[in-house]
Amino acid sequence: MTQKSESLSRWHLGALALYAALAVLFINHGVNLSRFIAGQGTDPYLFVWFLAWWPHALLHHLNLLYTPLVWQPLGAPVLWLTSIPLLGILLAPLTYIAGPVVVYNLIILAAPVLSATSAYFLCLRVSRNPLAAIFGGYLFGFSSYEMAQGSATLNQSLTFLLPCLVIVALRRLSGEAGRCQTVILASVTMLAEFFISQEVFTMIAVFAGAAWLLAYWLLASARVGLRGLLGDAVIAGSLTAIIMAPLLVEMFRHAHYLNLPAIWPYYFVADLANFIFPTGLTWLGGHWDGLVTKHMPGILQEQGAYIGLPVVFILLSYMREMRHVPAAKYLLTLWLSLAVASLGPQLWVAGIFTGVFLPWAIVMHLPLLGMALPARFILFVSLVTAIIGAFWLAQTEMQPLRWRRRALSALACLALLPGLHPWTQIPAAKFFAPGEVQAQLGANPRLLILPFWRQGPSSYWQVENNFGFTQTGGYLGFPPKAMQHFNAIWEMAGNIQVPDFPANFTSFCEQTNTQYVVAGPGTSAEMLAFLADLHWPSRQVDDVTVFTVPRTVHG
């Protein structure tokens, strides 16, 4: 090993150690991984559910593409859900030993480390400067997007494959890799992404095409290589589609399963002010985020556009110094295009809906893409920001200017410093211990569990019971289209009791053949009072109240 390679190896290990230390400090910060679940809300429970379900399905020889355990009698096709099959199957042995909660927490802990490390290698490749590469890796792996998504959506926070794919493309453009190697690596990377997040897979395919078109327009000297890369992409895409064909056919067979609210792509967008004003998931935002960010559209996990004033100054400095360099012009144009796309079809500023139409409004009329959540395009903005940041820091050899840049880079890191990651205590309930439900209600009972849908931890309780019962509701994502006509779903989810709620609730129990309504910890007093007024047989069992649905109702 040469002295240069030994030195680089130390930089590699140093970068990995730094990112790992930051993850432990800001994400774990001493929390017991077996007693708490990383994040907030009920979204983490559905990922715990899938981490447990894949090994359960494999051990019991169940249909891997469909689960009857939720939304009975309909069930759910898992490929239309955030089912993370690659993680569920690959980590099945660890899940079997340590349990799905620990595995979920470890993935959340590892996600920014993997993302930062892969971005580090990308930035090292383009900047040839290890310190600049560490800075770029930090900007991507510990970005506001990463911290926001890591608080609830595991599949969106595992972003390490995106820089890997860019490295594959750059190796091909530089002549270091041939067509065969490029096609194989690109196909494997995209297949892995598909089995982690179909949404990110689709976004990569779309924005990679847009990035290629922009490069072909602005980088005239690279057009020969870009044409070759396009051929590789067509072959890799075809190979990937052939391998996935049986799964894609199965997905299209159930394309009617989901029906997401049409308002989502208008509401889950980046707020223009969020680029400057941090949310509570960053250290700065935790001190004063209520001034502006509490009015922004979407929810906290989708408010990840913040880059901070120091990074804004870096972008402006890079633009001023390098605006006549084609590669820099390309990166800046790409950054601006992605940032504008993330703002969605109409502009929000500091929580104020301006009604100003933006270019993404044109895309809203296209199938599939029209339902994408623009706030999640910040993933790509973060990567381009990291590349520009690394380029900028590595730019000068003049000693005084170099130290100024390092100082501004340090300020940028401080401005992006994460706040302490939120954790939720495991919502254990004695009634849902293994075998307990069956001892009380018989084998494989059909339960409607309250709090309903995303208002409660029914997904976790089903895991806790080792999948010994089915739910006539459940939370693995948005309710299936075939169930959305039940008004009781929305009334239960919002704990809203309208005049026709009793009839709607009874109708839901009847048509889904619900045998028992289980009011678990957290059920509202209003809902408990309503159930008592039905005069259905009830009993207190451990920490829940079980209401038996009369046979005249469920048949």
Disulfide bonds with the S-S distance in Angstrom:
none
